Amino acid sequence: MAEAHDQISEMTFEQALRELETVVRKLESGDVPLDDSIDLYERGEQLRKACQKRLDAAQARIEKIVSDAEGKPTGTVPFDAEGRA
């Protein structure tokens, strides 16, 4: 597999996601021998974890600006704070 030489940690999120999509398409095609399917699945799981880690880090950095009645910024809150109980 040509993509296997790429270090996942050196990939951008978009590169990792594209490769993950390629892996999924190959696995779904059913045209891959069993041993290759296992290798592809392992690579796909590594890519999925890397993408999820980057998404989690991005979400942690996203903040929502909170405005007062006059529309002036008063601070920030975590992006997902509204969804918490």
Secondary structure as UniProt FT lines:
FT   HELIX           2..5
FT   HELIX           8..10
FT   HELIX           13..29
FT   HELIX           34..61
FT   STRAND          63..67
FT   TURN            69..70
FT   STRAND          73..78
FT   TURN            79..80
FT   HELIX           81..83
//
